[in-house]
Amino acid sequence: MHQEKIIKAMHKNAWSKAEINKATKILQKAKEIEPKGVSLFNYWTNIFFLIAIIIVTSISLTPIIGLGNESFSIIIIIIIGLIFGTLASHAIITLEDYNSKHHRIWGNLILFLILLGFSYASLELALFVTQIQASAFKHALVYKLSFAVFPVIITIKHELWMNKFLKKLKRKVKPKRKKK
């Protein structure tokens, strides 16, 4: 997220190549200074937070599934998934900052599958305990897909925005050609 602000400022002020190099060195030095333990703690705290949200909300879907009207329960599950996905989008985007660009797609896919597994397991357990006959996997998948809608939209907008400003920046800062 900090990179967006820096690139935007660089774009607005039309920095020279030397200024951009100096800023890049400062950022690299700041990354080296940050203790690895703090960043690792933040990473795993966000993952734990997401898992806790998924488990609690998946278990709380049990009464809605037990209503009997499947289409109504699916609509309510989608609404709940959208709400909690919006609330958790900051944690998901923070996790993306720990990965390099080419790892973000795989990281998000793996996170999606892990959270889907936790959602399914907790919902299956809740349905078993309450003796409700319903497909835990189908309801968990609907919930997790609706949970992922807003984080996916935000991620795509973020990537498009970053690429747009990077292209503009590259056009403005052209390397000097050596005279022969």
N, C-alpha and C positions, 0 to 999 in steps of 0.2 A: 504494500500500500504506500509505503514511503517513496518507492520508486516512481509512482505515478506523479506525486507532487513535485519531485525533482525534475522529471522529464517535462512536466508542464511548465515549470518555472524556466527551465533551459529553453524551451520552445518559445515562450513569451519574450524572453530577454535576448534571444538570438545569440547565445554564448559562442565564443570563439573556441577553436579546437583546444587551445591551451587551457582555457577555463574548464572545459569539459573533462580533460585529462586530470586536472588538479582535483576536481570534484570527485572523479572516479577513484583516485588514490585515497582521498579522505574517507570515502565510503568503505573502501576495502580495509583501511586501517581500523575503522569503527567495527567492522565485522570481526576482525581478528581480536579486538579488545573484548568483545562480548564473551562472557564465560559460556562454555558449551553446556554446562550443567543447567544454567538458567533456561537456555533455549530448549534443551531436551525436556526439562520439567514442563515448560509451557506447552510443548508439543503433546506430551502424554496426558497432561491435564485436559486439553481440548478433546482428545480422543475419549478419555474417561467421561467427560461431560456429555459428549454425543451418545455414548453407549448408555449412560444413565437415562438420558431423555428418551431414547428409543425403548428401553425396557419398561420404564414407568408408563409411557404413553401407550405402548402395545398392550400392557396388562389392563390399562384403563379402557381399552376398546372392547373388552369382554361384554359389559352390559349392553353396549350398542349392537354388537353382533347377536346377542341373545334376544333382541327384540322380535326376531322372526322375519321381518320384511327385509329381504336381502338387498334389494335395490336402494331402499332408504338407508340401510346401514352402510352401504358402499359410499353413498353421497356424503354422509356424515363423516366417515373415515377420510375421505378426500379433503373435506374442509378442515378437519383436525390436522391432517398431514401438512396442508398448506400453511396453517397457522404456526405449527411447531417448526416447520422447515424454515419459515421466515425468521423465527426467533433464533434458530441455530445457525443461520447463514453466516453470521460473523465468525463463529468458531470454525466453520468449514473453510472460509476464505483465509482465516489465520493459518490453518493447516497448509493451505496452498502456498503460502509465503515461504514455508520451509523446504519446498521442493523446487528444483529447477524446472524450467518450462517444459522440457521434454518428459519429465516424470509426472507432471500434473494430471494428465489423462489417466495414466495407469494408477496413480495414487488415489484419485477420486473413484475409479472403478473398484479398486480393492476395498476402499472405505465403504462404498455402497454395498458391496457383497457382504462385508463383515457386519455392517449394521442391519442388513436384511436377515442375516443369520441370527443375530441377537433378537430381532423383532419376531421372527418366526418361532424361535425357541421359547421366548417368554409368552407369546400368544398361544402357542400349542399347550404349554403348561397351564395357563389360565383357563383355556377351554376344557382341558382334561379335568381340572379340579372342579370346575362348575358344571361339568357334564353337558356342555353345549355341543351339539353336532353341527359343525361348520368347518369349512376349509381354512385352516390357520395360514397355510402358505399363500392362498389367494388374497386373503385380507391383509397379511403382512406385506405382500408385494404391492398391493394398491396403496397401502399406507406409506411404504417407503418410496414409491414412485412419486406420490404427491408431496412427500416430505422433501424430495430432491429437486422439485421444479424451480423454486426461487434461487437456491444456490447455483443451479446450472445456468439460469438466466444471468445472474450477477457475474458468474465466471466468464461467460461468453462476452458480455458487455465489457468486462475488464480487459480481456484479451484483445478485443477489437479496438478499444480505446488506446491501449498501449501500442499496438501495432501501427495505428494511425499516426500517433505522435512520433513514434520512432522513425517512420518513413519520412515525415516532414522534417524531422531533425537531420536525418541523413542527407536530404536534399539541400538543406541550408549549409551544412558543414561538409564541404567537399575537400578532399585532400589536395594539397598544393602539388602541382606537377613540377618536376625538376626540368630545368631548361638544359638542353643539350648543346 
